Amino acid sequence: MAADRPPTATEAYSIRPVQPEDLAQLALLCAAHAEFEHAPPPPHDLADRLRPALFAPHARLWCLVVCVADELVGYLSYTLEFSTWQAAEFVHLDCVFLTDDYRGRGLGTELLAHLCGIARQIGVQQIQWQTPFWNTDAIRFYDRSGARGAHKIRYTLET
């Protein structure tokens, strides 16, 4: 992993909510993320399928993107869930991904800080997520952020 360094002055970036015109690029980032995690590729119509989840009046998914010039180089997506044990909502960080060239520059820390700010703003006190056990770079990043790991096995049941 590259040393933490911000993008160079010629690489001004922004972190902002995803816009409908970003969906094609977001779908490409999702495909790169799936490949990185050794997962099956997303469906070919992912951009169309994400549109209502992100932009319907009662959206169920939210997404921040990292932009350099007109190119998306990363994203963080999240949902709101409810914890029976805490009797409270929590933010579920579904995905966080940066392209190879933008890892190790502090952008992941900024994305996580943005999400913490959003959680505080909506009155949610906890963010939860998971990462593959083999992704040691992500685990080190999350440990440095102050997050606590919880060892569980994730199951998926097709219906």
Buried (B, 14 or more C-beta within 10 A) or exposed (E): EEEBEEBEEEEEBEBEEBEEEBBEBBBBBBBBBBEEBEEEEBEEEBBEEBEEBBEEEEEEBBBBBBBBEEEBBBBBBBBBEEEEEEEEBBBBBBBBBBBEEBBBBEBBEBBBEBBBEBBEEEEBEEBEBEBEEEEEEBBEBBEEEEBEEEEEEEEEEEE
